[in-house]
């Protein structure tokens, strides 16, 4: 059986896409850039995500070392998800995506106004 490292693609871009390349993982990381979130908060904020997809995404990102899951010994139990140290290294990727998205939206808004 191959180890997780042996299953990673040779291409570094493909590796990144494999780790965070779906809509929900990117949006989860977007939220966790700001602060730790509880499961129900994430589910309410991520309009359209199912409980199963959120659970699977969080488990996958935790297994990959991108997020941490902290369980607080309270009644009822409180669980928070946060970016791990490794996850924090992805901040520049999301910052660049945000900058590009803002530029694209601005360009599209300006071209829409011109063509009216």
C-alpha positions in Angstrom: 0.0 0.0 0.0 1.3 3.4 -0.9 1.8 6.2 1.6 0.0 9.5 1.3 3.2 11.2 0.1 3.5 8.5 -2.7 -0.1 9.2 -3.8 0.6 12.9 -4.4 1.0 14.0 -8.0 4.4 14.9 -9.4 3.2 18.3 -10.4 3.1 20.9 -7.5 0.0 22.6 -9.0 -1.8 19.3 -9.1 -0.8 18.7 -5.5 -2.3 22.0 -4.4 -5.5 21.3 -6.5 -5.7 17.8 -4.9 -5.6 19.4 -1.4 -7.9 22.4 -1.8 -9.2 22.2 -5.3 -12.9 22.0 -4.7 -15.3 24.8 -4.1 -16.1 23.9 -0.5 -12.6 23.5 0.8 -11.6 26.9 -0.6 -14.6 28.5 1.0 -13.9 26.8 4.3 -10.3 28.0 4.3 -11.5 31.5 3.3 -13.6 31.5 6.5 -10.9 30.1 8.7 -8.5 32.8 7.6 -10.5 35.2 9.7 -11.0 33.2 12.9 -11.8 29.7 14.2 -15.3 28.5 13.4 -17.7 26.0 14.8 -19.3 23.3 12.6 -22.8 24.8 12.6 -21.4 28.3 12.0 -19.6 27.0 8.9 -22.6 25.2 7.7 -24.9 28.2 8.0 -22.3 30.5 6.3 -21.6 28.2 3.4 -25.0 28.3 1.7 -25.8 25.0 0.0 -23.2 22.8 1.7 -24.6 19.5 3.1 -23.6 18.2 6.5 -21.9 15.2 4.8 -19.8 17.3 2.5 -18.8 19.7 5.3 -17.9 16.8 7.5 -15.9 15.0 4.8 -14.1 18.2 3.8 -13.2 19.1 7.4 -11.9 15.5 8.0 -9.9 15.5 4.8 -8.3 18.9 5.5 -7.5 17.8 9.1 -5.9 14.6 7.8 -3.9 16.6 5.3 -2.7 18.9 8.2 -4.3 22.0 6.9 -6.7 22.6 9.8 -6.9 21.8 13.4 -9.9 20.5 15.3 -10.1 21.5 19.0 -12.6 19.8 21.3 -13.4 21.7 24.5 -14.5 19.8 27.5 -17.8 21.5 28.1 -21.4 20.4 28.2 -22.5 20.4 25.5 -19.1 19.8 23.9 -17.7 22.6 21.8 -15.6 21.9 18.7 -13.7 24.6 16.8 -11.9 24.4 13.5 -8.9 26.7 12.7 -6.1 26.9 10.2 -3.1 24.9 11.3 0.4 26.2 10.9 0.6 24.5 7.6 -2.8 25.9 6.6 -1.6 29.4 7.4 1.0 29.0 4.7 -1.9 28.9 2.2 -2.9 32.4 3.2 -1.0 34.0 0.3 -2.7 31.7 -2.2 -6.2 32.9 -1.0 -5.0 36.5 -0.8 -3.9 36.3 -4.4 -7.2 34.7 -5.4 -9.1 37.5 -3.6 -7.0 40.2 -5.3 -7.5 38.6 -8.7 -11.3 38.2 -8.1 -11.6 41.8 -7.1 -9.8 42.9 -10.2 -11.9 40.7 -12.4 -15.2 41.9 -10.8 -14.0 45.5 -11.2 -13.1 44.9 -14.9 -16.4 43.2 -15.6 -18.4 45.9 -13.8 -16.6 48.7 -15.7 -17.1 46.9 -19.1 -20.8 46.4 -18.3 -21.2 50.1 -17.6 -19.4 51.1 -20.8 -21.5 48.9 -23.0 -24.9 50.2 -21.7 
